[in-house]
Amino acid sequence: MRPPVLDPLFAGLTALDGIGPKLAELFRALLLPAGSDAALRVRDLLFHLPSGLVDRRRREEVTTAPDGALVTLNLVIDRHRAPERGQGSTPYRVYGRDETGEIALVYFRAQAQWMEKLLPVGEAMLVSGKVEWFNGRPQMVHPDLVIPLAEADTVPLVEPIYPMTAGLSPKVLRKAIAASLARLPALPEWIEPSVVQRQSFVPFAEALRQAHNPADAIDVDRRAAHRRRLAYDELLAGQLALALSRRRMKKAKGRPLAGDGRLTARVTAALPFRLTDAQDMAVAEIVADMAEEDRMLRLLQGDVGAGKTVVALMAMATAAEAGAQSALLAPTEILARQHFNGLAPICEKIGLDIVLLTGRDTGKVRAAKQEAIASGKADIVVGTHALFQESVEYHDLGLVVVDEQHRFGVHQRLSLARKGRSPDLLVMTATPIPRTLVLAAFGDMDVSRLHGKPAGRKPITTVAVPLERLREIVERIAAAVAEGGKVYWVCPLVEESEKSDLMAAEERHRQLAGLFGDLVGLVHGQMPGEEKDAAMAAFKEGRTRIIVATTVIEVGVDVPDATIIVIEHAERFGLAQLHQLRGRVGRGDKPSSCVLLYRAPLGEVAKARLAVMRETEDGFRIAEEDLKLRGEGDLLGTKQSGLPSFRLADLEIHGDLMEIARDDARLVMATDPDLEGPRGEALRVLLYLFGRDDAIRLLRAG
């Protein structure tokens, strides 16, 4: 049960004076993600921090006010000049003066009646805004503060600026935040005293007050001590929740899956290449983990094309040696089928029975597959989330491998314990993730890293080309196709709209088909699964030579003889996504190219992205650069991916705090794992405050 001390912060916004249902809806649009059905709380308002401030402390006289400066003037209102009837585009001007001269206050689309009430002639006023000098005369367009001089003391000269939403005024927002701050209860300190001292942290409530009442520009900087304090609270709540999840998963008793090496030796012999040193090391870490009594919870981070699947196969062969089944979970049917097609020939050679189970299987076919899984005849089961439906029973599930799936969060990891006897878990990421984000999303797991590419892979030449040179690119593709080459042509998501996304792909397909006829295929997100499979099969088998695709080919599709990828409107993609798309080529032994088609002129961030793509193929470096260029909020499209996003913390700026939070959470697990001591009780308050109720439920469940 939530501690009563938090009740004032968990009240609905309508508990604040002046906020009715209509205003609450505007606040919902501002404070919660689109489509969220979460209750809107006072806490959400307090966690909406300023992004800047307006400083009106600079006092000037009219004739000394510098051009472009934000200044505050003491004026006496002299006269009004309204535009004549029919001159709608002419502004309304009010002239005010001080002892040094006159200034025009300029308003567009203003009503005379309202202006005369706002700025009465003869009244002494305090006016603040940006001064512009025009033909030797000063003016101020739409001053942001206009009040009678007698009321000057009622308005702060330094005011925070907040991210806003249409229909909500800054004044209403500031009033609501002030009312929320007044409700802040005294909360127990949940941070380790040595960390408080070392980081110069003020108490939580004081940090929130300072954040919402900045005295200077430095106070809205996310590096300020009070902002770091709030970031640490959020990161600590996340790390503690992950630590509790890890403890719960480790409690579900695992069993040693120690193999004798006979099947892994056969895998190695059946491969047309030898494993890289990085692959050997990852296999050794995983096999050692599996041999322990405790459950394995391991993340395998590999670069695009680094050979993660082979490492997973070695793990699944080890499980089979120990008499257990393995499940390989893929995010899409295309990928599941591809994994199956890639693994089946090797499994046949080494004597392992492998089954593909997807949502498409029905009737007798499905029944036969489920029987093979339940009887233990199937050693390896490959599929989508259908693998974990209630109707699927395993004979003895010992290992679950989750491929390329950021959405496979803590909840899903915990639900696996219900299948089999607490199976070992290996999660593989599609592209490398920055270290701080690994801690945020997978802090409950041990990590193996695969650097580099398998032997024989050639480097990929990456070029950035403006769309004006499209004809040259098409000519180059024609030459490649004439020599038997295969080409991906990727069209972007246009503003997340499926319709425009589809239109862009269909239009490009139509144009290319006009030149290359039946050699051009099309695959997009709205196609039924069978059509997608057929389009990809035609491309893989060479019946088509060019495939126009939306980003459905982003993850894991494997056509080793494809040597060119054209990414249209490359400026719209994030770095990690560009890198992942580029990884569709360069999978064979022929030189490959990636063409980044962009619309000029490029913004600074897009320029930097394309430069990084040209400079390096190292996914680990690209992941860190991506974090620098756009922050974790949008990294790997976190809004869709299920990776955590933060309200108070910024991983690019507060990465050092993530490490401290992880260490602190581990210390708590070692000293007070049930959170029963005085600090443990305070940490329960922290978990509830940041919406980590699921972690509290884990405590209750023991």
N, C-alpha and C positions, 0 to 999 in steps of 0.2 A: 504494500500500500504506500502511495506517495506520502512523504513526511508532511505533516500539516504546515510546517514552516514555509513550504513552497506555495501554499494555497493562493497568496496574493499575486504570485507571478503566473499561476495557471488559471486565473479567472479569465473569462472571455473579454474581448475588447469593449463590449457594450457595458461592462462594469465601470468604465471610465466616463466621467462627466462629458456630456456633449457628443458621445458617439452612439448613434442609433444604427439600426440594421443597414441603412443605405451607405453610411460612411464606412461601416464595418466591411462592406463588400469591396469598397475602394482599397481599404487597408489589406484585404485578403489578396487582391491583385498585386499589391506592392510587396507583401511580406512572404507569401507562400508560392511554391512552384506552380505553374499552370497545371490545372487538372487535379491538384492535391485536394483530398477530402479531409485533411487533418483539421482539427479544431484550431481556431485562431486565438492565441493567448497573449496576455500582457508581455510574457517573456519574449515572444516573437518581435514585438515592437522594441524592446530593450536591446535585442541582438541586431537591430537595424542601425548600423553605426554610420557616422558622418563620413563623406568621401572628400570633404574640403571645408573651407570656411570663408566667410566674407568678413573682412577687417575694415571697419569704418572709422578707425581711430585717427586716420590722417586728416587733420583740420587744415584747411587752406582758406585764403581769400580769393575772390573771383579772379582777379587779374594775375595772381601768382599760381593758380592751379595748373599743373603740367598737363599737356595733351596725353590722353590715354590713361591717366591715373584715376584710381578710385578714391574719391575725396568726400569729405563731409563739409557742407557750407552752412553758415547762418545767414538766412536771406529774409528780406521783407518783400512780400509779393506786391508787385507794382501794377501790372495790368495783364489782361487776357486778350489773345488774338485768335478768334475761332476762324476756321476756313469758311469761305463764302459758300452759299448753297450751290450744289453741283460740283464742288471741288473735293470729291471724296478722298482723293489721294494726297491732298495737301494736309500736313499735320496741324494739330492744335498746339499753339505756343503760349506758354505762360512766362512772363518776364519777372525775374526777381533780382534784387540788388543788395549789395552790402556797401561798406564805405568806399570800396575801391572800384566798383564797376557793376555792370549788368550781365546777367546770363539768361539764355533762353532754355526753358524746360520744355522738351518736345514730346508730344504724345500723338500716336497714330490711332485713328478710329475712336477718338474720345468724344463723349457727349458733354456739351457745354454745362448742363445742369450739374452733372457729376463733378466736372472739373472745378466749378465755382465753389462747390461744397468742400472739395479736397484741398484747394489752395485759395482761400478767401483773400481778396485784395486788402492790403494793409496789415495782414497777419504776419507775425514773425515765425518763421518755419526752420526746422532742421531738415536739410535735404542731402541725400547721399547717393552717389552714382559715379559713372565714368564720364569725365570731362573730355569733350572733343573741341578742338579749335577749328573753325570753318570760316574762311575768308577774314581772318583776323578777329573773329568774334567767338566767344565760348558758348557751348551748348551742352545740354545733358539730355540724352534720349531715354525716356522711361526710367526716371530715378527709381532705385529699388527701395528707398526709404524716404517717406515724406510724413513728418509729424510736427505738430505745434511745438515751438521751442520750449514751452512750459512743461511738455510731457517728455522731454529728452531723457530724463533719468529712468523712465519706465522701459526703455528699449536697450538691450545690450549692444554695444558697438562692435563686439565680435560675436558672430553668429555661425553655428555649424550649417553646412550645406549637405543635404541628404539625397541619395538616389530617390527619384520621385516616380509617380505614375499619373496618367492623365486624369484630371478631375479632382485631384487632391491638392490643396494649397500647402505651401511650406509652413504657413502660420498654424494651420490645423494640426499638421504633423508634429511641429515643435511643442504645441500645447499638450498633445496626447503623450508625447515622450516625457514631458515634465511631470504629468500626472502619473505615468508609469514609474518614474524614478522615485516619486514620493511613496510608492507602495513597496519599495525594496526592503525586505526584511533583513535582520542581522543573521547571516549564515555562518555556520562553523567553518573554520579553515581546513581545507582538504589537502592542501599541498604540503609536502614534506618540508619542515622548518629550514633545513639546510638549503633547499632549492629557493625558498622565499628569500632567504638572506643573500644567497649568491646572485640571484637575478634582480634584487631590489624590487620585489613585487609588493604592491599595496594590496589590501584586502579586495575581494571580488566586487563588493558593492561600491567601494571607493573607485575602483578601476572603471566601472560602468559610468559613474558620475563624471569622472574626468573625461572619459571618451565622448560623452554627450555635451560637455560644457568646456570646449577647448578655449584656452586663453591665447594660443598662438598657433601658427601653422605647424609647428613641430608636434603639437598635441593630436593632430589628425594623421600624422605619419604612422604607418603600421609598425614602425620600428620603435615607437615610443614605449616606455616601460609599462604603462597601463594597458596599451594595446597588446603587448607581448604577454602580459598576465592573462588577458582574456583568451588569447590564442592558445596559451598553454592549458587553460581549463578545458577548452574544447578538445585539444589533442589528447590530454590525459584521459578524458571520458572515453574517447575512441580506443585508446590503447588498453585501458582497463577492461572495456567490453571484449576486446579481442583476447586478452589474457584469460578472462573468465571462460570464453568459448574454448580456448585451447585446453584449459584445465578440464572442462567438461568432456571434451572429445578424448583427451588422454585417459580420463577416468573410465570411459567405456573401454573395457579391457581388450587390448589387441591380442595378437598371438604372433609368435615368430614365424615368418615365411622364409625359411632358410632353404635355398635351392642347393642342388649338388653340381650345377654347372653344365649338365649334359645338354639341355636345350639351348642355353645361351651360347654354348660353343657351336651348336648347329646353326644358330642365327648368324653368328660371325662368319661361319664358313659359307653360308648361303648368300651373303651380301656381295654385290659386285665391286665393293670398295672396302677399305679398312676404316675403322672408326678413328676420328680425330682424337688428339690428346684430351680436348675439352669433353668430348662425348664419353671417353673412357672414364674420366674423373667423375662426371655426373652419374654414370652407371654405378660406379663404385660407391658413391655416397648413398644412392637410392637403395642398392642391394644391402648395404650395411644397415640402413634404417629399417628395411623390411625384416631383417633377421632379429631385430630387437623385440622384447616383450611388448613395449609400448607401441601404440599405433603410430604409423608414419603420417605426418602432415607436412608435405613438402611442395614447394613451388619450384617449377623448372622454368627459368627465364632463358629464352633463346632468341637470338637474332632471327630475322626473316631468313628462311632457308638454311638454318644452322643444323638441321637434322634432329629435331626434337622427337619425331615419331619413332625413329630407330631406338632412341634411348627408352622411350615408353615401351616398345616391343621387348626390349631386354628385361624390363621390369615385369612385364606380363608373362614372359617365359619363365622368369624366376618364380613367380606365383604358381605357375603350372607345375614346376618342378616340386613345389611344396604341396601339391595336390589341391590348390585353390583356383577358383575362377577369377577372371578379370573382366571389368566393364570399361569400355572406352566411350566417353560421352562427348559428342560433337555438337556445336551450336546450330548447325543447319543440316538438312538432308543431303545437300550437295556434298558437304564435307564428310558426313558419315559414310556416304557411298564411296567417296574417294579414298578414305582411310581403309575401308573394307577391300576395295579393289587393289590398293597398294599392299596391304598386309596378307591377303588371302594366298597369293602364290608362295610367299615365304613360309606361311603357316603350314601349307600343304607339304612343302619340302621337309619341314622339320617335325611333322606329325602332330600339329596342334589343330583342333577343330574350332573354326571361327564362324560366327553367325552375325548377320546384319538384321537389326530390328528397328523399323521406323514406324511412324504413325500411318504409313501407307499400307502396311501389312494387315490383311484382314482374313477372316474365315479360316479355312483349313491350313493355309500357308502360315498364318500367325500362330495357330494352335500347335503346329508341328515345331515351330521355332521355340515357342514357350515351353514345350515338352522337353526339347533338347537342353534348354537352360535349366529347367527344374530338375532334370534327371542327372545333370552334371556332364552330359555328353559334350556340351559346348564348353570349351576352355576359355574362349574370349568372345565377348558379346560387344558388338559395335552398334551405336545408334544415337538417337537424339534423346530428349528428355523422356521419350516413351520408355526408356530403360527403367525408369523409376516409378512407373504407374503401379498402383496397388495390385493389378492383375499379374504383374511379372514377378515370379518367384525364382530365386536362385538356389542351386543345390548347396553351394559353399562359396559365397562371394568374398574374396580376400583382398582385392585391389580395385580401386576405382581411379581411372585416369580421366581428367576433365581437360578437354582441349580448347584452347583459344576462347576462353569464356570468362570475361570479367564479371558477367552477371551472376556467376556462381558464388554468391556471397556467403556470409557466415550462416544464415538460416539454412541454405541448401547443404552446406557442409555438415551441419548438425543433423539434418534429416537423413543423411546417408547412414547414420548409425542404426537406423531402423531396418536397413537391408543387410542381411548377412550378419556375421559376428563382428561388428565394428570394423569394417574394412580399412586397409591403409588407403591414403589419399594422395594422389599426385596431380597437381594442377599445372597446366602449361599455358603460358601467355603467348599471344600472337606476336607481339613485338615487345622489346624490352620496355620496362616501366621505370621511371626515375626512382632512385633509392627511397626518397621520402614517401613517395606514393605507394611503394611496395609495403613500407611499414604501416601506412594508413589503411590499406586494403587487405594486406595479407600478414599483418604483424603477428598472427597466431601460428604462422608456418615457418619452417626452415627453408632456406633458399639455395638452389643450385643454379649456376650460371653457365651458359654455353656461349663462349666467344668464338668469333670466326666462322668460316664456312667449310663444308666438307671438301676434301681434296678434289681437284679437277674442275671446280666451279670457276668460271672466268669472271673478271670484274665487269661491272655494268657501266657503260658510258652514259652520263646524264647531261642533257642539254636543255636550256630554257629558250623557247622560241616564241616570239609574239604571234598572235592569231593572224596578223596580216600576211604571214609567210606560210599560211595553211597549204597553199598549192604546192610549195616545195616539199612539204612533209608527205602529201599524198603521192607525189612523184617518187619519193624515196620508198614509200610503202609498196608502190607498184613494182619497183625494181626488186624489193625483198620477196614479194609474193611470187614474182616470175622465177625466182631462184628456189622456190619451195619453202620460203619462210612463213612464220605465223605471227599474227599481230593482234594485240589487245588494243581496243580504242575505248577509253573510259570517259563517260560523260558524268558531270557532277550532279549532286543533289542541288536543286535550285531552291534556296530558301526553305529547305525541308519539305517542299510540296511534292507529293508523289506524282501529281498530274504533270507539273512542269518538268519534273525529273524524267518522267516517261516520254513526254513530248520531245525533250532535247535528244534523248537516245533514239527515238523513232525517226526523228528528222535527220540525224547524222547517219543512221542506218540506211535511210532512203537515198541520201546523197551518195554514200559509198557504194550501195547496191547498183546505182546508176552507172558507176564506173567499173565495178568488179563483178556484177551479176550475182549468181548463186554462191559465190565464194564468201559472201558476207553473212554472218549470223547475228542474232540479237538475243541478249539475255537481260532481264530486268526484274526488279523486286515484286512486281504485280503478277508475274507469270505463275501458273500452276507448277507444282514441283516436277511433274513428268516432262513438261515443256522445257523447263530449265535444264533438266538432266539431258534431254535429247539435244538441246542446243550445245551444251558443253561436250557431249559425246561426239557430235559432228565436228566440233573444233579439234578435239583431242585426236580423232581418227583422220583428220585432214580433209574431210568432205567440205568443210569451210576453212578458209585461211585467215579471215579477219573476223574477230568477234567484237561487236559493239556492246558495251555493258555499262550498267550503272554500278555502283560500288558493291553489288552482290558478289563480285569476284575478289573483293578486298581480302577475304580471309582464306588462306590455305589452299586455293585451287592450284592443281599441279599439272601443268602441260610442259614437260621438259624441253620440247623443241620450239616453244614460243620464244622469239628473240627480240621483239620490239613491243614496247608499251607506250601508247600516246595517252597522256592525261590532259584532257581538255579543261580549260579554266583552272589550271593548277593553283592559281592564287586563292581559290575558295577552299582548298583542303588544308588541314593541319599537317604538321611535319610527320607525326607518327603515321598518319593515314597515307601520306605520299610515299613514305618509306615502305609501308606494308604493300601498297599497290605495286611499287617498283619490284618488290620481291616476287611478283608473278613471273618475271623473266630472269634469265641468268641461272636457270636450274639445270641446264645441260652443259655440254662441253664446248658450245659455240659462243663467240662474243655477243653480247646483248646491248640494247640501247633503251634508254628511257627518255621520252620527249615530253617536256613540261610546257604545254601550250598555255600562254597567258594573255590576258587582255591588258594592254598598256593604257595609262601609266599605272605602275605598281605602287602600292603603299609601302611604308618602311618595313612593316612586319612581313608582308608578302615577299619583299625583296630579300630580307634576311633568311626567310624559309628556303627560297629557291637557291640562295647562295650555299646554305648548309647542305642541301641535297646534291649540289654539284661537287662540293668539297669532299664528302665522306659517304661511305656505305656502312659505317659502324652504327648499328642501331642503338647501342648503349649511349654513345655520344649524342645521337639525334634525339633520344628521349630527354636527356638533360637540357638540350637546347630548346626543345619544344616547351618544356616547363618554363624556361626563362622568357620565351617569346609570348606565351599566352596564359601562364598560370594554370594551376591544377583544375580550376573550375571547368575548363573546356577541354582538358587534355584527354586524348583518346575519345573525345565526345562523351565526357563523363555523364552528361545529362541523360544519355541513353544507356550508358554502359553499366550502370550500377556501382561504379567506383564511388567512394565517398566524396562528397563536396562539402566545403566548410563555409560557415557564416562569419566566424571571427578570425580564423587562422588562414594564412596564405603560405602554402608549402614552399614557394620560391623564397619568401622572406623569413619564414619561421621554421625552416628545415632543421636548424640546430635544436629547437625545442622538441621536435618529434623524437629525436634520439633520447633526450632526457626523459620525456614522458614514457617511452618504452621501458627504459631502465627502471623508472619509478614503479611502473605497473608490475614489472617482474619482482621487484623488491616486495611489493604488497602481497603478491601471490606466495612469496616465500615466507612472509612473516604473519600475515593475517588473511589467508585465502578465502575465508567466509565473511570477511568485512564485519567483524563483530566487536573489535576494539573501538576506542574513541575516534581514531582516524578512519577506521573502517566505516563507522556510522556516518561520518562526514562525507566519505567517498560515495556512499549510497545516495546522499543528497545530490552530489555532483552528477551521478549517473541519471537520476530522474530529471534533473535540471536540463540536461542535454538530450533528453528523449531516448535514453538507452535502457528503456524498461525491459527489453528482452534480456539484457545482461542480469538484471535483478531476478527475472524469472529463472534464469540458470542457477542462481544462488539458492532460490527456494526449492528448485528441483533436486538440489544436491548433486 
